[in-house]
Amino acid sequence: MAQHQLKQISIDELTPGMYVVGVDVPWYRTPFLIHRRLIEDPTTINIMRQCGIRIVTIDLEKGKDTTTQEPADPRKPATVMEAAPAQDSPPFCSPLDEARSAHELYAAAEEAIDRMFDHLRHGGPSSSLIAKATVTNVMRHLLTDHDDLMTQLALHKIKRFDQSLAAHSLDTCVLALAVAIECGLDHIAQLHLGTGALLHDAGYVRLPRNLVRKRYEDGCTEAERTLLRQHPSLGLTVLAEWSDIPDEVTSIIRHHHERLNGSGFPNGVSCAALSRLAQIVGIVDWYDGMVSRRGGRPAMLPNDAICQLFLSAKEGWFDPTLVETTIRVLGIYPIGSLVLLNTGEQAIVTGLNPQAQLKPKVLIIKGPRGEAYVKPQWVDLATPRQAAHTIVRVLDPTHEFVNIALYLGDTTREGSP
């Protein structure tokens, strides 16, 4: 038999043991990372049918042929056979697909990712469906309501007392995909990037939880640090059962802590070995770690973290062009920053102006004498009539006794710019 002999069949002829190399619907309408896969059980076939797949292409060299099966009904040729949904189970639909707002997406995604890591931690069933559903829905929301999703990211960051593995993975995924869109990466590259960002810390599920929490404290011994630095390699081991992970994704998991100048870990590889996607995840992972509360360590102010990103490029850690793109996505004054205006008023950054980075959209909450406004004022500093307003400096909300979350959670009300 010639290698890679292909054959088109109906979904009703598909059985375990066959190797699928193509289907008649786009990848983004299915819950699979890629369509090339060995069919191992009837459940996978049922999910494919419920996604609307009617015709599949199989590789006879890598899997079974239909010759061992009962002949198909001659009145229904394989190329036009209708696939009726199973009557005893509802169509496959992730709760993430039903999220209509950025708020709903964040709640559903964090719960789903936590469940995915729990499966990995206890050796449960493969959870690639959760990863795929999360990435595709984050991509969808970034394209349709980008500002709302970035606001939810900032809001959840403020509200969390301590960042969980699921929360960090989701935030990293959102930031990485936002950078991908700004970079103009194609759809497939975005999928690979989002998946790699979501799974980059999967190796932590194989380490003791008390050690994982301790990684942000000064009390780690050298032996503990050495063990913690193996989490990229452990992640690849944990995900080895996922046969459909592309090489681009495994490269992200392996290299997200490596640096261009060779100062990273676990292997100290440098420039030539690092993919662009791995660098993007490395940048947003580092930023997210700085602005998150972890293990009792306070979060860095977003504006200070932006400054650290800029310095990291100068020190040779990251590609300066990618750092510049990331800063453009986050803003010089990221959403949720508390700023002092030249009028003496205090304001919260609620939106960005890509063409005027120093002139974001803000909500003015306090007057020049520190008095709280009963009705905060929405202002777009980039508009001509607000030209006199400028930002003087960034303030620490804790020192100013300002609860950013109380204001940021209401940025959709009437009157916002």
Sequence and secondary structure as in RCSB ss.txt:
>XXXX:A:sequence
MAQHQLKQISIDELTPGMYVVGVDVPWYRTPFLIHRRLIEDPTTINIMRQCGIRIVTIDLEKGKDTTTQEPADPR
KPATVMEAAPAQDSPPFCSPLDEARSAHELYAAAEEAIDRMFDHLRHGGPSSSLIAKATVTNVMRHLLTDHDDLM
TQLALHKIKRFDQSLAAHSLDTCVLALAVAIECGLDHIAQLHLGTGALLHDAGYVRLPRNLVRKRYEDGCTEAER
TLLRQHPSLGLTVLAEWSDIPDEVTSIIRHHHERLNGSGFPNGVSCAALSRLAQIVGIVDWYDGMVSRRGGRPAM
LPNDAICQLFLSAKEGWFDPTLVETTIRVLGIYPIGSLVLLNTGEQAIVTGLNPQAQLKPKVLIIKGPRGEAYVK
PQWVDLATPRQAAHTIVRVLDPTHEFVNIALYLGDTTREGSP
>XXXX:A:secstr
  TT EEEEEGGG  TT EEEEESS GGGSS S S EE  SHHHHHHHHHTT  EEEEETTTS  GGGS    TT
S TTT      TTS     GGGG  SHHHHHHHHHHHHHHHHHHHHTT S  HHHHHHHHHHHHHHHHHSHHHHH
HHHHHHHHH SS  HHHHHHHHHHHHHHHHHHHT  HHHHHHHHHHHHHTTGGGGGS HHHHHHTTSTT  HHHH
HHHTTHHHHHHHHGGG TT  HHHHHHHHHTT  TTS  SSS   GGG  HHHHHHHHHHHHHHHTS BTTB   
 HHHHHHHHHHHHHTTSS HHHHHHHHHHH SS TT EEEETTS EEEEEE  TT TTS EEEEEE TTS EEEE
EEEEETTSGGGTT  EEEEE HHHHT  HHHHHTTTTSTT  
